[in-house]
Every structure is written in structure tokens, then in C-alpha cells.
């Protein structure tokens, strides 16, 4: 059969969208919403400008939605025939819009959709005043990654499509979105003694994918943490947050710019969310969203800023085309993060972080199984929920691959490739095959580098499950942690280490990160620490009174494994105050053979870990675990709540 020469072939690269983005691509999005705290919903409309990328070959426009109440659709001012198709799990309900005729290549249509979010929305969390720190006002925030933006507004919910954004958000409380403010106007008095509202407007001129759409509103205070950076959080927390971040944020920015190229997003700001935020951080443009657990009153966890800031280049500018190639976002981000650490703290700290990251990778692979699809660098997500595949694998296996490439061609040459790569794919999306071709093309004129790259087994790196080759890391900062853990192991064996009497001097001069490594090492031993030793450890090392959530959670983990009942109550109290999955899931449930906490140096990775075979508080005191979860069910973000519920009850 002869194929017509006028046919345009566009092959969609993302299997996790129902949209026909191979026919149309969104170029601009305007979001006009009113935040309705009383009914816990957004109401309003979105206006999408979509460009045809075929030669008038379809008369349908298909968008992603999930649990949305779509009220009205207009195309270029006219009312078309439209319908929400049957729900197709896990991707939602496609919104099919009929067009009068096909759209010529390069021409645009403007689609206005009136809508309301619903109580089933998976991207929004609504907090009552009692769930906030001062108990005075409600709060709401979003988490759109990976495919939850479609539960806020109809869109092409794929990282392979990017658009500029205008935001016009009406709220009775201050608003922050993933864009720069263009002003606050148009006060409207409230009705029936309710508070009045303002219209908060923002603009994002750099095209971003839908998963970077972010909105938050609540009782916020703002302070400066650098010449181009602000922090926003609750009024009672603003002083502590300012102190935590003001010493390092600009240093991190300058180190990143030196490595790649100047920061493109004008200002880099941090929103410290309420404690129910389920992740360590989310790299929303202009305003990084962070867990309050980063504010540890010791500046020991601020390296998470290095990670989220690195996303300003890897992910936000150069973006994975689908979640099957997620390592391009996260592997690069971890690599840049650790290069920033090396620039600030010294090269040994990069390897220290990488060693802890290797532990996280090992735990993820143990969780899935070495032959599991999700332990590959490029995964098959056809018909699958990307949330189910999230783990430290794309972070740490991706980092290991880039670290390997650096060693292969040499750092000096590799450092010339870094800005070239991000310049080539700035404001674009790419897959692993484009990365490969760009790398090989860049070094094609360098015979020595080309020869080095010729030995790469690309198929093994991309498609083989399980572990990559382990690099030879500098272990100096880790060795002292392991040595102390060994002394505690001998105490548990009832064979006292000669001369070892635990004291605060054991950890004198240690960073919180080293204490984390020490505590994680204890959980790897075949026999748990004795319950009476847990009390001694907590008192001598000050662990039981720590305000650092990274340290405190590990200490509780050691105590629960030892069945030290004095940590049961504090663990339950801790779980009622923090909704970050990195802490909640391991403290509710624990792998029988290993621990799967992650380093605070890689704080944002793997908040998804957990599974039915794990047990921790649930095994130590099942009734207390269930009681704690049910008492705080509404406190947790829907993503966290659903994950923990699966862990505790085995529900799918």
C-alpha cells in the first residue's frame, strides 16, 4: 500500500498520558482559579493554547484528566461536542473534544475549560487550621509529579510537553506558585462574615511541563536568605527557617553556575511546607517546596538545597521525555548536587554522599529484587503507574553512570560537556538515546575520548536490571562510623569491647550525616542492639533529644528493632507530627533484613520506598501502629496516606 506523502508521523514517547500530544502540543497555559478553602476545591478555568504538529490529520483533541468536574468547554470561542471517556486506570479519564476540522501544521487553537477539582483530587492537600502550626488559618498545597496535574486541570500531562504559564489565583490568604509574581490586585470583600480575597498573578516565561505546576496558599511569612532568594513559611517558623538557609543558599547557586551556566529562573526561593508534605523536596520552578524536616536547627540538612537547586538545570530546563527515562532528571541532579558538595565541602564529601547513596540503591534493589524491571536505568512503564516505579534507582544508578563517564573521559573534558549538554536541551525534553548521541557527537573530534567511550556497553547500562559496577569511593568519612558501630555490636554480643565505655566523646566533631551512617550500620547487623543499650545510646549521644528528624528517625528505628519500649511512644508522637514518606513508611514498616532510609545528603530521593513485607512499629506493636495511623489519617497527604495504608493493611 502506498503511504500518502502528506501524512505526518509523530510517535509519542510517553506511555503514561492519554493525550494526543503527537497531534497537538500545548504552548501556553493560563490558570484562573479561586481557592475555596470551605469546600476544599479549586474553581475556575484554564485556557490552553495548542499548536498543531501534523497537517490537519485529526479532528479531535484529547487531554488528560483525573477526578475532575469539567463543566464547560470552548474552542476558539465556540462550543464543541466534548465528552469525558471512561476512566482508564491508572491514567484517569480522557477529555475528548471534537474540532470542526483539522488544524493546519503550525496553526493554533485556544481551548477554554471551566472546571472544579473534586475531593478525589490526588494532587492537592487541604489542611484545617488545627493541622497548621499556629492553628489560625487553613492551608493548601499541590504535588503534581509525576501524573497528578491532570487532577487539577485538563492538560497534556507528560514531561514531553512544555508550555509557558500565566497564573491568576484568587485567595483569602497569600499565594505562591511556580512562577514570578506580577502583582496582587482586585480586592473583593467577603460575604456573610467571610474574609475578603485578593487576586494574585504570576508569570512563568520559561516553558515547563505540567508536573511542575505548583500552587500553595496559607498563612505565610517571607524573609530574605540571599541577594536573589527568599524563604516562605509559617510566621512562627520564619526565624528558624531564615537562619537555616541564609548561610548557604547563595554559595550553592554560585557553585552550580560555575559548573553549568548562569541560573535562568531569576530568583531561587524556598517554600517550607507544613509537616504533612510527603516528600523531601519538590523542584518547582522559582519556588522549591521543602519538607520542614530540613529545618533541623543545626544547618546539617541544608544540602537538600543543592539537590533541588540542581534541578533548575536538570529536570526543569532539560527534562526527561517520559518517566521511563527518569534517570535523566534525577541521575543528573544527584551528580550536580555532589559536585556542588565537593566545591563547598571538599572532594571527600562527594564520595561520602555517594557511599550513602549506594546504600540507598542497595536497599531499593533489595526491595524490588535484582531482576525487577524497576531496577533498570530505562524502565518499561506501559500500563503502569509511574508512582510505583519511583525509588532511588534512577537517582543512584543514574549518578553512578554519569560518575563512570566522568572517570572514563576525565573530569576536565567531562566538565566541558556539562554546559554543552544543558545548552543543547534547555527548554526541551529528551530521552536516553538523545543523551547517548549528544555525548558521542560532542567527543567525536577527540580521538582519545572517543576511544574511551567506545568501550561502553550501552545495552547493559540502559537495560540490565540490578547493580551497576560499584565505583572505588574514598571511604575515610564512613570508616569511623562503621568502626563505632562495630563496638556497639560487640556490646550486643555480651562480649565487652576492652576499654569501650560509650560516651559523648565517641561522636565528638561528627556531622549529623555521620551519625545517620552509624545508626543505619547498626540496623544491618544480624542481631539488634540490646534494648538497654538503646537507652544508653540515646542519653550519651543525645539522640533521644535531637531535633534533627534524620537522626531522630534512625534512632527510633534502632530502638524499635531492639524492642526498646521507651521509644514506642515517642515514635508514635513523631509519626503524628510529620507526613514525609521517607520517615512515615519506614517507621510504620521495616524490611526484615535491611533498612531503607536515605542519606540527608540525598534527602529528596526515594520517599516512595516500602512494601507489604516490611514491618517496624507495625511488628513491634501492631495495635499502636494502627491506632497512630488512624488517628492521623487526615493529617497525611493522599499520596502518603494511600502508600502507608497499603503497607499496613495490604490494600491495593
C-alpha positions as CSV (number, residue, x, y, z in Angstrom):
1,X,0.0,0.0,0.0
2,X,1.3,3.4,-0.9
3,X,1.6,5.8,2.0
4,X,0.3,9.3,1.2
5,X,3.2,11.8,1.2
6,X,1.1,14.3,3.2
7,X,0.9,12.1,6.3
8,X,2.9,13.3,9.2
9,X,4.3,10.6,11.6
10,X,4.7,11.7,15.2
11,X,5.5,8.9,17.6
12,X,4.6,9.7,21.2
13,X,7.4,8.8,23.6
14,X,5.4,8.8,26.8
15,X,3.1,5.8,27.6
16,X,1.7,7.4,30.7
17,X,-0.5,10.0,29.1
18,X,-3.9,9.6,27.3
19,X,-3.5,12.9,25.4
20,X,-2.8,13.0,21.7
21,X,0.2,15.2,22.1
22,X,1.6,13.6,18.9
23,X,-1.1,15.8,17.1
24,X,-1.1,18.9,19.2
25,X,1.3,20.4,21.7
26,X,0.4,23.0,24.4
27,X,2.5,26.2,24.1
28,X,0.8,28.3,26.7
29,X,-1.4,27.7,29.7
30,X,-3.4,30.3,31.7
31,X,-4.8,29.1,35.0
32,X,-7.6,31.2,36.6
33,X,-8.6,29.7,39.9
34,X,-10.3,30.6,43.1
35,X,-9.1,28.7,46.2
36,X,-12.2,27.6,48.0
37,X,-11.0,26.6,51.5
38,X,-14.5,25.9,52.8
39,X,-15.3,23.2,50.2
40,X,-11.6,22.2,49.7
41,X,-11.5,22.8,45.9
42,X,-10.3,25.0,43.1
43,X,-12.9,26.5,40.9
44,X,-12.3,28.4,37.7
45,X,-11.0,27.7,34.2
46,X,-7.8,27.1,32.2
47,X,-7.1,28.4,28.8
48,X,-4.8,26.2,26.7
49,X,-3.1,27.4,23.5
50,X,-2.3,24.3,21.4
51,X,-0.2,24.1,18.2
52,X,-0.9,21.6,15.6
53,X,2.2,19.5,14.7
54,X,0.5,17.5,11.9
55,X,-1.1,18.5,8.6
56,X,-4.7,18.7,9.8
57,X,-4.8,15.0,10.3
58,X,-7.1,14.8,13.2
59,X,-10.4,16.4,14.2
60,X,-10.1,15.5,17.9
61,X,-8.2,17.0,20.8
62,X,-7.6,14.6,23.7
63,X,-6.5,15.8,27.1
64,X,-5.6,14.1,30.4
65,X,-8.0,14.5,33.4
66,X,-8.4,12.6,36.6
67,X,-11.4,13.0,39.0
68,X,-12.2,16.4,37.6
69,X,-15.6,18.0,37.3
70,X,-15.5,19.5,33.8
71,X,-18.3,22.0,33.4
72,X,-17.8,23.6,30.0
73,X,-15.5,23.6,27.0
74,X,-15.0,26.2,24.3
75,X,-12.7,26.1,21.3
76,X,-11.8,29.5,19.8
77,X,-14.9,30.9,21.4
78,X,-17.3,28.3,20.1
79,X,-18.9,25.4,22.0
80,X,-17.8,22.0,20.5
81,X,-19.0,18.5,21.2
82,X,-17.0,17.0,24.1
83,X,-17.1,14.1,26.5
84,X,-15.2,12.5,29.3
85,X,-14.3,9.0,28.3
86,X,-14.5,6.1,30.7
87,X,-11.8,6.0,33.4
88,X,-8.7,4.0,32.4
89,X,-6.5,3.2,35.4
90,X,-4.1,4.4,36.4
91,X,-4.3,7.3,33.9
92,X,-7.7,8.8,34.5
93,X,-10.4,9.9,32.1
94,X,-9.5,11.3,28.7
95,X,-11.3,14.5,27.8
96,X,-12.2,14.2,24.1
97,X,-13.0,17.4,22.3
98,X,-14.3,17.4,18.7
99,X,-13.0,20.0,16.3
100,X,-14.9,21.3,13.3
101,X,-12.0,20.5,11.1
102,X,-8.3,19.5,11.2
103,X,-5.8,22.2,12.1
104,X,-3.0,23.1,9.7
105,X,0.5,22.4,10.7
106,X,1.8,25.2,12.9
107,X,-1.6,26.8,13.5
108,X,-3.1,27.1,17.0
109,X,-6.4,26.6,18.7
110,X,-7.4,28.1,22.0
111,X,-9.3,25.9,24.4
112,X,-11.0,27.3,27.5
113,X,-12.3,24.7,30.0
114,X,-14.4,25.6,33.1
115,X,-13.9,23.1,35.9
116,X,-13.8,22.3,39.6
117,X,-11.4,20.0,41.4
118,X,-13.1,17.2,43.5
119,X,-12.4,15.5,46.8
120,X,-10.7,12.7,44.9
121,X,-8.1,15.1,43.6
122,X,-4.7,13.4,44.1
123,X,-2.6,16.5,43.7
124,X,-4.0,18.8,46.4
125,X,-3.9,18.6,50.2
126,X,-6.1,20.8,52.3
127,X,-5.2,21.4,55.9
128,X,-7.6,22.7,58.5
129,X,-6.4,25.4,60.9
130,X,-5.7,22.8,63.6
131,X,-3.3,21.0,61.2
132,X,-1.1,24.1,60.9
133,X,1.5,25.3,63.4
134,X,-0.4,28.3,64.8
135,X,-3.9,26.9,64.4
136,X,-5.3,30.1,62.9
137,X,-5.8,29.6,59.2
138,X,-6.3,26.8,56.7
139,X,-3.6,25.8,54.2
140,X,-3.4,24.1,50.8
141,X,-0.6,22.9,48.5
142,X,-0.1,20.8,45.5
143,X,2.2,18.0,44.4
144,X,1.8,17.3,40.7
145,X,4.7,14.9,40.0
146,X,4.5,12.5,38.2
147,X,1.0,12.4,36.7
148,X,-1.2,14.3,39.2
149,X,-1.5,17.6,37.4
150,X,-4.4,16.1,35.5
151,X,-6.4,16.0,38.7
152,X,-6.1,19.8,38.9
153,X,-6.8,20.8,35.3
154,X,-7.2,19.2,31.9
155,X,-3.7,19.1,30.2
156,X,-1.2,17.1,28.3
157,X,0.2,15.6,31.4
158,X,3.5,14.5,30.1
159,X,7.0,15.8,30.6
160,X,7.4,15.7,26.8
161,X,5.3,18.8,26.5
162,X,6.3,22.2,27.9
163,X,4.4,25.5,28.0
164,X,4.7,28.9,29.4
165,X,2.2,29.8,32.1
166,X,0.1,32.7,33.5
167,X,-1.5,32.2,36.9
168,X,-4.3,34.3,38.3
169,X,-5.3,32.9,41.7
170,X,-7.9,34.4,44.0
171,X,-7.5,33.5,47.7
172,X,-8.1,35.0,51.2
173,X,-4.5,34.0,52.0
174,X,-1.1,34.7,50.4
175,X,-0.4,32.5,47.3
176,X,2.8,31.1,45.9
177,X,3.0,29.3,42.5
178,X,5.8,28.0,40.2
179,X,6.3,31.4,38.6
180,X,7.3,35.0,39.4
181,X,4.8,37.5,40.8
182,X,3.4,40.1,38.5
183,X,1.3,41.8,41.2
184,X,-1.6,41.5,43.7
185,X,-4.8,43.3,42.8
186,X,-8.6,43.4,42.8
187,X,-9.6,43.0,46.5
188,X,-13.1,41.6,46.8
189,X,-14.9,41.8,50.2
190,X,-16.1,38.6,51.7
191,X,-19.7,37.6,52.1
192,X,-21.5,36.5,55.3
193,X,-18.6,37.5,57.5
194,X,-16.1,35.5,55.5
195,X,-12.7,37.0,54.7
196,X,-12.2,39.0,51.5
197,X,-9.9,37.8,48.7
198,X,-7.1,39.2,46.6
199,X,-6.1,38.2,43.0
200,X,-2.5,37.0,43.0
201,X,-1.0,37.0,39.5
202,X,2.2,35.3,38.3
203,X,4.1,34.5,35.1
204,X,6.4,31.7,34.1
205,X,8.2,32.7,30.8
206,X,10.3,29.6,30.6
207,X,8.3,26.6,29.3
208,X,7.7,24.0,31.9
209,X,5.9,20.6,31.9
210,X,2.6,20.0,33.7
211,X,4.3,18.2,36.6
212,X,6.0,21.4,37.6
213,X,2.6,23.2,38.0
214,X,2.5,24.1,41.7
215,X,0.3,26.2,44.0
216,X,0.2,26.8,47.7
217,X,-1.8,29.2,49.9
218,X,-1.8,29.8,53.6
219,X,-0.6,32.0,56.5
220,X,2.8,32.8,55.1
221,X,5.7,34.9,56.2
222,X,8.6,35.7,54.0
223,X,12.3,36.6,54.7
224,X,15.4,37.1,52.6
225,X,18.0,34.3,52.6
226,X,20.3,35.8,49.9
227,X,20.6,38.5,47.3
228,X,18.2,36.6,44.9
229,X,16.5,34.2,47.3
230,X,13.6,34.2,49.7
231,X,12.2,31.7,52.2
232,X,8.5,31.5,53.0
233,X,6.9,29.5,55.8
234,X,4.5,29.9,58.8
235,X,5.0,33.1,60.9
236,X,6.2,31.1,63.9
237,X,8.8,29.2,61.8
238,X,10.2,32.0,59.7
239,X,13.1,33.0,62.0
240,X,14.4,29.4,62.3
241,X,14.0,28.8,58.5
242,X,15.8,32.1,57.7
243,X,18.7,31.1,59.9
244,X,18.8,27.5,58.5
245,X,19.2,28.6,54.9
246,X,20.8,32.1,54.7
247,X,24.4,30.9,55.1
248,X,24.5,28.5,52.2
249,X,21.8,29.2,49.5
250,X,23.8,31.8,47.5
251,X,27.0,29.7,47.9
252,X,25.2,26.8,46.3
253,X,23.9,28.9,43.5
254,X,27.3,30.2,42.6
255,X,28.9,26.8,42.7
256,X,26.2,25.4,40.4
257,X,26.6,28.3,38.0
258,X,30.3,27.8,37.8
259,X,29.7,24.1,36.9
260,X,26.9,24.6,34.3
261,X,25.9,28.2,33.3
262,X,24.1,31.1,34.9
263,X,20.8,30.4,36.7
264,X,17.9,31.0,34.3
265,X,14.9,31.5,36.6
266,X,15.7,35.0,38.0
267,X,15.2,34.1,41.7
268,X,15.6,30.9,43.7
269,X,13.2,30.7,46.6
270,X,12.2,28.2,49.2
271,X,8.7,27.4,50.5
272,X,8.9,25.4,53.7
273,X,5.6,23.5,53.7
274,X,3.6,22.2,56.7
275,X,4.8,18.9,58.1
276,X,2.3,16.8,56.1
277,X,4.2,17.4,52.9
278,X,5.1,13.8,51.7
279,X,8.4,14.4,50.1
280,X,11.8,15.8,51.0
281,X,11.5,18.5,48.3
282,X,10.0,19.3,45.0
283,X,11.9,21.3,42.5
284,X,9.0,23.6,41.4
285,X,10.5,26.4,39.4
286,X,11.1,29.7,41.2
287,X,9.9,28.2,44.5
288,X,11.3,24.9,45.7
289,X,8.9,23.2,48.0
290,X,10.7,21.7,51.1
291,X,9.7,19.5,54.0
292,X,10.0,21.2,57.4
293,X,12.2,18.3,58.5
294,X,15.1,20.2,56.7
295,X,14.9,22.8,59.4
296,X,16.9,20.9,62.0
297,X,18.3,23.9,63.9
298,X,21.9,22.8,63.1
299,X,22.2,23.5,59.4
300,X,23.1,19.9,58.9
301,X,20.4,19.2,56.3
302,X,20.7,22.2,54.0
303,X,22.5,20.2,51.3
304,X,19.0,19.3,50.1
305,X,19.1,22.8,48.7
306,X,22.0,21.7,46.5
307,X,19.8,18.9,45.1
308,X,16.7,21.0,44.5
309,X,18.7,23.8,43.1
310,X,20.5,21.4,40.7
311,X,17.0,20.6,39.2
312,X,17.0,24.2,37.9
313,X,19.2,22.8,35.1
314,X,18.5,19.0,35.2
315,X,14.8,18.4,35.0
316,X,13.4,21.9,34.9
317,X,15.4,23.0,31.9
318,X,16.5,19.7,30.3
319,X,13.7,17.3,31.0
320,X,13.2,13.6,30.7
321,X,10.7,12.9,27.8
322,X,8.9,10.3,29.9
323,X,9.1,8.7,33.3
324,X,10.8,5.7,31.7
325,X,13.9,7.9,31.3
326,X,13.6,9.4,34.8
327,X,17.3,9.0,35.4
328,X,18.0,11.9,33.1
329,X,16.3,14.1,35.6
330,X,17.5,12.6,38.9
331,X,20.8,11.0,38.0
332,X,22.0,14.3,36.6
333,X,20.6,16.1,39.6
334,X,22.4,13.9,42.1
335,X,25.6,14.2,40.0
336,X,25.4,18.0,40.1
337,X,24.4,18.1,43.7
338,X,27.5,16.1,44.7
339,X,29.7,18.3,42.5
340,X,28.3,21.3,44.4
341,X,29.1,19.5,47.7
342,X,32.7,18.9,46.5
343,X,33.1,22.5,45.6
344,X,31.8,23.7,49.0
345,X,33.0,21.0,51.4
346,X,35.8,19.1,49.6
347,X,36.0,16.0,47.3
348,X,35.8,13.5,50.2
349,X,32.2,14.7,50.9
350,X,31.2,13.9,47.4
351,X,32.3,10.3,47.9
352,X,30.8,10.2,51.4
353,X,27.4,11.1,49.8
354,X,27.9,8.6,47.1
355,X,28.6,5.8,49.5
356,X,25.4,6.6,51.4
357,X,23.6,6.7,48.0
358,X,25.0,3.3,47.1
359,X,23.4,2.0,50.4
360,X,20.1,3.5,49.2
361,X,20.5,1.9,45.8
362,X,21.2,-1.4,47.5
363,X,18.0,-1.1,49.6
364,X,15.9,-0.3,46.6
365,X,17.2,-3.2,44.6
366,X,16.7,-5.5,47.6
367,X,13.1,-4.2,47.9
368,X,12.3,-4.8,44.2
369,X,14.5,-7.9,43.6
370,X,17.7,-7.8,41.5
371,X,15.9,-8.9,38.3
372,X,13.0,-6.5,38.6
373,X,12.1,-4.2,35.8
374,X,12.2,-1.2,38.0
375,X,15.9,-1.7,38.8
376,X,16.8,-0.9,35.2
377,X,18.1,2.6,34.1
378,X,15.4,2.7,31.4
379,X,12.2,1.1,32.6
380,X,9.1,-0.1,30.9
381,X,6.1,1.8,32.3
382,X,3.5,0.9,29.7
383,X,0.2,0.4,31.5
384,X,1.9,1.1,34.8
385,X,1.6,3.9,37.4
386,X,4.9,5.9,37.5
387,X,4.5,6.3,41.2
388,X,5.0,2.5,41.6
389,X,8.4,2.7,40.0
390,X,9.8,5.6,42.0
391,X,12.8,4.6,44.0
392,X,16.5,5.5,44.5
393,X,17.4,3.5,41.3
394,X,17.1,6.4,38.8
395,X,18.9,8.7,41.3
396,X,21.8,6.5,42.3
397,X,22.2,4.2,39.2
398,X,21.9,7.3,37.1
399,X,24.5,9.1,39.2
400,X,26.8,6.0,39.0
401,X,26.6,6.0,35.2
402,X,27.5,9.7,35.0
403,X,30.3,9.3,37.5
404,X,31.6,6.4,35.4
405,X,31.5,8.6,32.3
406,X,33.4,11.3,34.1
407,X,36.1,8.9,35.1
408,X,36.2,7.4,31.6
409,X,36.9,10.7,29.7
410,X,38.5,12.6,32.6
411,X,37.0,15.4,34.6
412,X,38.5,18.3,32.6
413,X,36.9,17.0,29.4
414,X,33.7,16.0,31.1
415,X,33.3,19.4,32.5
416,X,33.2,20.9,29.0
417,X,30.4,18.5,28.1
418,X,28.2,19.5,31.1
419,X,27.3,23.0,29.8
420,X,27.1,21.8,26.2
421,X,24.5,19.1,27.3
422,X,22.3,21.6,29.2
423,X,22.6,24.2,26.5
424,X,21.6,21.7,23.8
425,X,18.5,20.6,25.7
426,X,17.5,23.7,27.6
427,X,13.7,24.2,27.4
428,X,13.4,20.8,25.7
429,X,12.7,17.2,26.6
430,X,14.9,14.3,25.7
431,X,15.3,10.5,26.1
432,X,18.3,8.4,26.8
433,X,19.1,7.8,23.2
434,X,19.4,11.5,22.5
435,X,21.7,11.7,25.5
436,X,23.9,9.0,24.1
437,X,24.1,10.6,20.6
438,X,24.8,14.0,22.0
439,X,27.6,12.6,24.2
440,X,29.2,10.7,21.3
441,X,28.8,13.6,18.9
442,X,30.4,16.0,21.3
443,X,33.6,13.9,21.7
444,X,33.7,12.8,18.1
445,X,36.6,15.2,17.3
446,X,38.6,13.9,20.3
447,X,40.2,10.6,19.4
448,X,41.3,9.8,22.9
449,X,37.8,10.5,24.4
450,X,36.1,8.6,21.6
451,X,38.3,5.6,22.1
452,X,37.4,5.7,25.8
453,X,33.7,5.9,25.1
454,X,33.8,3.1,22.6
455,X,34.1,0.6,25.5
456,X,30.7,1.5,27.0
457,X,28.2,-1.4,26.9
458,X,25.2,0.8,26.4
459,X,22.7,-2.0,26.4
460,X,23.9,-3.3,29.8
461,X,23.8,0.2,31.3
462,X,20.4,1.0,29.9
463,X,18.6,-2.3,30.1
464,X,20.3,-4.6,32.6
465,X,18.4,-4.9,36.0
466,X,20.2,-4.9,39.3
467,X,23.5,-3.3,40.3
468,X,25.9,-1.3,38.1
469,X,29.6,-1.7,38.7
470,X,30.5,-0.2,42.0
471,X,33.0,2.7,41.8
472,X,36.0,2.9,44.1
473,X,35.0,5.6,46.6
474,X,37.0,7.4,49.2
475,X,35.7,5.8,52.4
476,X,37.5,7.9,55.0
477,X,34.4,9.7,56.4
478,X,32.5,6.5,56.5
479,X,35.1,4.2,58.1
480,X,34.9,5.9,61.5
481,X,31.1,5.4,61.6
482,X,31.5,1.7,60.8
483,X,34.2,1.3,63.5
484,X,32.0,2.8,66.2
485,X,29.0,0.6,65.1
486,X,31.2,-2.5,65.4
487,X,32.0,-1.6,69.0
488,X,28.3,-1.4,69.7
489,X,27.8,-4.8,68.0
490,X,30.2,-6.4,70.4
491,X,28.3,-4.9,73.3
492,X,25.2,-6.6,72.0
493,X,27.1,-9.9,71.8
494,X,27.7,-9.6,75.5
495,X,31.5,-9.6,74.9
496,X,32.5,-6.2,76.1
497,X,35.0,-4.4,73.9
498,X,38.0,-3.8,76.0
499,X,38.1,-0.2,77.2
500,X,34.8,0.7,75.4
501,X,32.5,2.8,77.5
502,X,30.0,4.7,75.4
503,X,30.3,8.5,75.9
504,X,29.6,11.7,74.0
505,X,33.3,11.8,73.0
506,X,32.6,8.9,70.6
507,X,30.9,11.2,68.2
508,X,32.7,14.5,69.0
509,X,33.1,16.5,65.8
510,X,30.8,14.3,63.8
511,X,28.3,15.7,61.4
512,X,24.7,14.6,61.6
513,X,25.2,12.7,58.4
514,X,27.9,10.6,60.0
515,X,25.6,9.8,62.9
516,X,23.0,8.7,60.4
517,X,25.5,6.3,58.8
518,X,26.4,4.9,62.2
519,X,22.8,4.3,63.1
520,X,22.0,2.8,59.7
521,X,25.0,0.5,60.1
522,X,23.6,-0.8,63.4
523,X,20.5,-1.9,61.7
524,X,22.4,-4.0,59.2
525,X,23.8,-6.3,62.0
526,X,22.3,-9.7,62.3
527,X,21.4,-9.2,65.9
528,X,19.7,-5.9,67.1
529,X,21.2,-3.7,69.7
530,X,20.1,-4.7,73.2
531,X,17.1,-2.7,74.4
532,X,19.1,-1.4,77.4
533,X,21.9,-0.2,75.1
534,X,19.3,1.9,73.2
535,X,18.7,3.9,76.3
536,X,22.4,4.4,76.9
537,X,23.0,5.4,73.3
538,X,20.1,7.9,73.4
539,X,21.4,9.5,76.6
540,X,25.1,9.5,76.0
541,X,24.9,10.7,72.3
542,X,21.9,13.0,72.9
543,X,19.9,11.2,70.2
544,X,16.7,10.9,72.1
545,X,16.5,14.7,72.4
546,X,17.7,15.5,68.9
547,X,15.6,18.0,66.9
548,X,17.1,16.6,63.6
549,X,14.5,14.4,62.1
550,X,17.1,12.5,60.1
551,X,18.9,11.5,63.3
552,X,15.8,11.0,65.4
553,X,14.1,8.7,63.0
554,X,17.1,6.5,62.7
555,X,17.4,6.3,66.4
556,X,13.8,5.3,66.7
557,X,14.5,2.6,64.0
558,X,17.3,1.2,66.1
559,X,15.1,1.2,69.2
560,X,12.1,-0.4,67.5
561,X,14.2,-3.2,66.1
562,X,15.6,-3.8,69.6
563,X,12.1,-3.7,71.1
564,X,13.1,-0.9,73.4
565,X,9.6,0.1,74.6
566,X,10.8,3.6,75.7
567,X,10.9,4.6,72.0
568,X,7.4,3.3,71.1
569,X,5.5,6.4,72.4
570,X,8.0,8.9,71.0
571,X,7.9,7.1,67.7
572,X,4.1,7.4,67.6
573,X,4.2,11.0,68.6
574,X,6.8,11.7,65.8
575,X,4.6,10.0,63.2
576,X,1.7,12.3,64.2
577,X,3.8,15.4,63.5
578,X,5.5,14.6,60.2
579,X,4.0,13.3,57.0
580,X,7.1,12.8,54.9
581,X,7.0,9.3,53.4
582,X,10.8,8.9,53.9
583,X,10.1,8.8,57.7
584,X,6.5,7.5,57.8
585,X,6.8,4.4,55.8
586,X,10.0,3.0,57.4
587,X,8.8,3.8,60.9
588,X,5.4,2.1,60.3
589,X,7.1,-0.7,58.5
590,X,10.6,-2.1,58.3
591,X,12.4,-4.5,56.0
592,X,13.4,-7.6,58.0
593,X,16.9,-7.7,56.6
594,X,17.8,-4.1,55.9
595,X,16.9,-0.5,56.5
596,X,15.9,1.7,53.7
597,X,16.3,5.2,54.9
598,X,18.3,7.6,52.7
599,X,21.0,10.0,53.4
600,X,20.2,13.5,54.3
601,X,22.7,14.4,51.6
602,X,20.2,12.8,49.1
603,X,17.2,13.8,51.1
604,X,14.6,14.0,48.3
605,X,15.1,10.5,46.9
606,X,13.0,7.5,47.5
607,X,10.2,8.8,49.7
608,X,8.2,6.1,48.0
609,X,10.0,3.1,49.4
610,X,8.1,0.5,51.4
611,X,6.1,-2.7,50.9
612,X,3.9,-5.3,52.4
613,X,6.7,-7.5,53.7
614,X,8.1,-4.7,55.8
615,X,7.4,-4.2,59.5
616,X,8.6,-1.8,62.2
617,X,6.2,-0.2,64.5
618,X,3.6,-2.5,63.0
619,X,5.6,-5.5,64.1
620,X,6.8,-4.1,67.4
621,X,3.3,-3.0,68.5
622,X,0.6,-3.6,65.8
623,X,-2.2,-2.0,67.8
624,X,-0.2,1.1,68.3
625,X,0.7,1.3,64.6
626,X,-2.9,1.0,63.6
627,X,-4.1,3.4,66.3
628,X,-1.4,6.0,65.3
629,X,-2.2,5.8,61.6
630,X,-6.0,6.1,62.1
631,X,-5.6,9.0,64.5
632,X,-3.6,10.9,61.9
633,X,-5.1,9.6,58.7
634,X,-6.4,13.0,57.7
635,X,-3.1,14.7,58.5
636,X,-1.2,12.8,55.8
637,X,-1.1,13.8,52.2
638,X,-3.2,11.5,49.9
639,X,-0.1,10.0,48.3
640,X,1.4,9.2,51.7
641,X,-1.9,8.0,53.2
642,X,-2.5,5.6,50.3
643,X,1.0,4.2,50.4
644,X,1.0,3.6,54.2
645,X,-2.5,2.1,54.1
646,X,-1.2,-0.4,51.5
647,X,1.8,-1.2,53.8
648,X,-0.3,-1.7,56.9
649,X,-3.4,-3.3,55.5
650,X,-2.1,-4.9,52.4
651,X,-4.6,-3.0,50.2
652,X,-4.0,-2.5,46.5
